[in-house]
Amino acid sequence: MGMLAKMLGSEAGDLFQSESGSRMGPLMIGLFAGETRLNLGEYEGDTSPHSVKRRFFEILRRQLGVSGQPKMIRDVAQAHGHPETGLPAKKKNSGCLPVILMCIGIGVLGVWGLTFI
């Protein structure tokens, strides 16, 4: 809203001024899904990370029809291959093939170099 007020000028900025003196309107909850947007009304509550996260999971649980509580499994990288996430395990690059090819190349060069002695 502040950016819009700057673009429209000082007189238009007064239109966005709320009664409490804040340039922001009430916090709203919106849900974007594909090409649709649902307005879920005003956000009631404090803006601490814990409260916002709790409200987010309430909306997610209601929209997806899931039950239970979210479970922290560590971080996203460790979620791959975990039996409770369903995410496939990431394949690890072993690095053996380049090392083997390098050893073969050095050996071939060594044998080739010995033919000149």
Backbone bond lengths (Angstrom), bond angles and torsions (degrees), N, CA, C in turn:
res aa  C-N    CA-C-N  psi(-1)  N-CA   C-N-CA  omega(-1)  CA-C   N-CA-C  phi
1 M - - - 1.452 - - 1.523 110.05 -
2 G 1.330 115.96 -37.77 1.456 120.04 179.48 1.507 111.22 -62.64
3 M 1.331 117.04 -41.77 1.466 121.25 179.47 1.519 110.25 -65.02
4 L 1.321 117.21 -40.95 1.460 121.31 178.63 1.521 110.33 -63.39
5 A 1.327 117.13 -40.96 1.460 120.95 178.50 1.525 110.59 -63.81
6 K 1.339 118.06 -38.88 1.465 120.78 177.90 1.522 110.80 -64.67
7 M 1.335 116.12 -38.34 1.461 120.09 -179.14 1.524 111.46 -69.57
8 L 1.325 117.11 -36.13 1.465 120.68 -176.41 1.520 113.24 -86.75
9 G 1.323 117.99 -15.17 1.458 120.94 178.78 1.511 112.35 104.52
10 S 1.334 115.47 172.55 1.464 121.06 -172.68 1.526 113.22 -67.49
11 E 1.336 118.34 -37.06 1.463 119.90 -179.10 1.527 110.82 -67.63
12 A 1.326 117.20 -41.65 1.461 120.80 179.13 1.522 110.20 -69.17
13 G 1.343 117.00 -28.98 1.456 120.39 178.68 1.515 112.35 -61.29
14 D 1.343 116.74 -30.79 1.467 120.22 178.67 1.520 111.88 -66.49
15 L 1.333 117.78 -23.38 1.463 120.75 178.32 1.521 111.31 -66.28
16 F 1.328 116.34 -29.90 1.457 120.93 -177.38 1.520 112.71 -87.81
17 Q 1.347 116.51 -6.42 1.460 120.43 -178.39 1.529 109.14 -70.63
18 S 1.337 116.58 126.37 1.461 119.57 178.95 1.524 109.25 -87.77
19 E 1.316 116.37 172.13 1.462 121.38 -178.90 1.529 112.03 -62.69
20 S 1.314 118.18 -31.89 1.461 121.26 -177.79 1.525 111.96 -79.09
21 G 1.321 117.99 -5.20 1.451 120.75 179.13 1.511 113.48 96.09
22 S 1.298 118.24 -5.18 1.457 121.58 179.77 1.519 109.58 -82.91
23 R 1.314 116.84 145.59 1.456 120.60 177.44 1.519 111.46 -84.56
24 M 1.310 118.14 -5.93 1.460 121.70 178.85 1.521 108.94 -97.45
25 G 1.297 115.64 142.27 1.453 120.26 174.15 1.513 109.29 -78.62
26 P 1.322 117.70 -172.23 1.461 119.30 177.86 1.526 110.35 -66.67
27 L 1.313 116.52 150.30 1.463 120.88 176.65 1.522 108.32 -71.51
28 M 1.320 115.18 130.63 1.453 120.66 -178.41 1.525 109.10 -116.06
29 I 1.325 115.38 152.52 1.457 121.13 175.87 1.515 107.63 -107.23
30 G 1.331 115.91 124.00 1.452 121.57 178.61 1.517 109.43 -126.05
31 L 1.294 116.47 145.75 1.456 121.97 178.95 1.518 107.86 -120.97
32 F 1.331 115.56 119.45 1.453 121.38 179.51 1.518 108.70 -102.46
33 A 1.310 116.68 125.39 1.461 121.74 179.58 1.521 107.99 -139.85
34 G 1.332 116.11 110.77 1.457 119.60 -177.55 1.510 110.04 63.04
35 E 1.304 116.48 -123.38 1.463 120.56 -179.81 1.519 112.14 -101.04
36 T 1.326 118.26 12.28 1.461 121.00 -179.36 1.524 110.55 -112.06
37 R 1.309 114.96 156.64 1.459 121.97 175.47 1.512 108.07 -133.25
38 L 1.324 115.88 128.30 1.453 121.06 177.23 1.514 108.79 -107.53
39 N 1.311 116.95 132.03 1.448 121.34 175.40 1.523 106.81 -93.36
40 L 1.342 116.88 115.40 1.458 121.27 -178.18 1.525 112.61 -97.50
41 G 1.312 117.23 12.07 1.462 121.21 175.31 1.516 113.56 94.59
42 E 1.333 114.83 -173.03 1.461 121.21 -178.59 1.515 110.88 -74.14
43 Y 1.333 114.91 147.56 1.463 120.45 174.64 1.516 107.42 -84.91
44 E 1.304 116.28 120.89 1.460 122.17 178.21 1.517 107.93 -107.69
45 G 1.282 117.96 125.20 1.451 121.57 179.46 1.513 110.60 134.56
46 D 1.340 114.87 174.70 1.455 117.76 -179.82 1.523 110.23 -79.69
47 T 1.312 115.44 167.82 1.461 120.64 -175.00 1.525 112.04 -103.56
48 S 1.324 116.91 25.58 1.462 119.07 176.05 1.523 108.59 -69.23
49 P 1.333 118.17 149.83 1.465 120.16 -179.42 1.530 112.83 -54.92
50 H 1.324 117.63 -38.01 1.467 120.60 -178.97 1.530 111.15 -65.16
51 S 1.326 117.37 -44.41 1.468 120.82 -178.85 1.520 111.85 -67.25
52 V 1.325 116.45 -41.95 1.461 120.31 -179.75 1.529 109.97 -66.25
53 K 1.336 116.70 -41.38 1.467 120.65 178.81 1.524 110.39 -63.47
54 R 1.326 117.63 -41.36 1.462 121.01 179.28 1.530 110.20 -62.43
55 R 1.328 117.73 -43.45 1.465 121.39 179.60 1.535 110.63 -65.54
56 F 1.340 116.34 -39.91 1.466 120.95 177.78 1.525 110.73 -58.01
57 F 1.336 117.56 -46.78 1.460 120.25 -178.71 1.528 111.66 -70.30
58 E 1.329 118.36 -28.59 1.469 120.11 174.75 1.529 110.10 -64.00
59 I 1.331 116.06 -45.63 1.468 120.40 179.71 1.518 110.14 -66.26
60 L 1.318 117.89 -43.76 1.455 122.27 179.25 1.522 111.12 -60.48
61 R 1.334 116.26 -44.74 1.469 120.65 179.90 1.530 110.34 -62.35
62 R 1.335 116.90 -42.20 1.465 120.14 -179.15 1.529 111.41 -67.77
63 Q 1.332 117.50 -42.41 1.463 121.07 -177.18 1.529 112.07 -70.21
64 L 1.335 117.52 -36.51 1.453 120.78 -177.97 1.523 113.61 -92.07
65 G 1.318 116.63 -11.40 1.459 120.32 179.38 1.515 113.27 68.79
66 V 1.326 117.16 35.41 1.466 120.71 179.34 1.522 109.78 -98.30
67 S 1.324 115.23 161.34 1.462 119.93 177.65 1.514 108.58 -123.68
68 G 1.310 116.24 170.33 1.458 120.99 -179.96 1.509 111.43 90.16
69 Q 1.306 115.94 -171.35 1.451 122.61 -178.25 1.530 109.66 -118.31
70 P 1.336 117.41 150.90 1.460 118.92 175.78 1.525 110.04 -65.07
71 K 1.314 115.76 149.46 1.459 120.71 -178.15 1.521 108.71 -125.27
72 M 1.314 116.05 128.02 1.463 120.99 177.92 1.520 108.87 -79.11
73 I 1.317 116.26 123.94 1.459 121.26 -178.49 1.526 110.11 -106.25
74 R 1.184 124.52 4.94 1.464 133.92 -174.88 1.512 107.07 111.40
75 D 1.314 120.27 -127.88 1.454 119.96 -179.02 1.531 110.78 -108.21
76 V 1.328 115.93 175.49 1.464 121.28 -174.25 1.533 111.14 -62.58
77 A 1.323 117.89 -38.16 1.467 120.34 -179.04 1.526 111.10 -62.25
78 Q 1.329 117.62 -33.03 1.453 120.90 -178.74 1.525 112.28 -86.68
79 A 1.329 117.49 -4.89 1.462 120.60 177.60 1.522 111.38 -75.58
80 H 1.339 117.16 -25.96 1.468 120.35 178.70 1.528 109.26 -67.44
81 G 1.321 115.32 127.45 1.457 120.93 179.88 1.515 114.25 85.41
82 H 1.329 118.13 -4.38 1.461 121.43 178.53 1.521 108.32 -77.06
83 P 1.326 119.09 133.65 1.473 120.55 -175.00 1.527 114.39 -64.00
84 E 1.319 118.64 -21.53 1.466 119.96 -177.96 1.524 113.75 -89.71
85 T 1.329 118.28 -9.43 1.461 119.62 -179.15 1.517 113.05 -97.58
86 G 1.312 116.95 -29.82 1.460 120.25 -176.35 1.514 112.89 81.41
87 L 1.332 117.73 0.47 1.461 120.50 178.05 1.525 109.45 -78.68
88 P 1.326 117.73 134.76 1.472 119.07 179.80 1.523 110.88 -67.07
89 A 1.319 115.87 151.20 1.462 120.84 178.85 1.525 109.14 -68.89
90 K 1.308 115.65 143.76 1.463 119.95 176.32 1.514 108.94 -79.57
91 K 1.319 115.65 140.29 1.456 120.53 177.99 1.515 108.64 -78.24
92 K 1.312 116.02 133.73 1.454 121.01 179.53 1.523 109.23 -91.46
93 N 1.311 115.26 138.05 1.461 120.56 174.44 1.522 107.26 -83.72
94 S 1.329 115.83 115.97 1.457 119.19 -174.48 1.511 112.37 -77.62
95 G 1.309 118.59 -31.84 1.445 120.99 -179.82 1.521 113.41 79.50
96 C 1.326 118.86 6.29 1.469 122.01 -177.97 1.524 111.89 -72.27
97 L 1.304 117.83 -40.86 1.463 120.71 -175.49 1.527 112.03 -59.55
98 P 1.330 120.25 -48.04 1.469 118.60 178.50 1.528 112.75 -61.71
99 V 1.321 117.23 -36.75 1.465 120.19 179.59 1.524 110.24 -66.69
100 I 1.327 117.70 -43.10 1.468 121.92 179.19 1.529 110.20 -62.98
101 L 1.335 116.24 -44.95 1.461 119.50 179.03 1.522 111.58 -63.01
102 M 1.320 117.62 -37.39 1.458 121.53 178.32 1.533 110.03 -65.05
103 C 1.332 117.81 -43.05 1.475 121.54 178.95 1.531 110.93 -63.21
104 I 1.320 117.07 -42.00 1.462 121.02 178.11 1.523 109.74 -63.87
105 G 1.319 117.05 -43.54 1.466 121.40 179.57 1.514 111.77 -62.18
106 I 1.328 117.69 -43.36 1.466 121.10 178.37 1.527 110.02 -64.40
107 G 1.336 116.65 -41.37 1.465 120.52 178.25 1.513 112.17 -61.81
108 V 1.332 116.87 -44.46 1.469 121.61 179.47 1.520 109.94 -63.28
109 L 1.335 116.31 -43.02 1.469 119.37 179.00 1.527 110.54 -64.56
110 G 1.330 117.32 -37.56 1.465 121.56 178.24 1.509 111.20 -63.81
111 V 1.338 116.92 -46.43 1.467 120.78 179.05 1.508 110.13 -64.42
112 W 1.303 117.77 -41.95 1.472 121.70 178.88 1.522 110.36 -63.11
113 G 1.352 116.52 -40.92 1.465 120.34 178.35 1.519 112.67 -65.42
114 L 1.347 116.93 -33.01 1.472 119.88 179.65 1.522 112.82 -70.63
115 T 1.314 117.65 -21.79 1.462 120.44 179.60 1.529 112.08 -69.61
116 F 1.321 116.90 -19.94 1.464 120.59 179.16 1.521 112.87 -89.06
117 I 1.312 118.22 -6.65 1.466 120.79 -178.50 1.492 111.27 -84.87
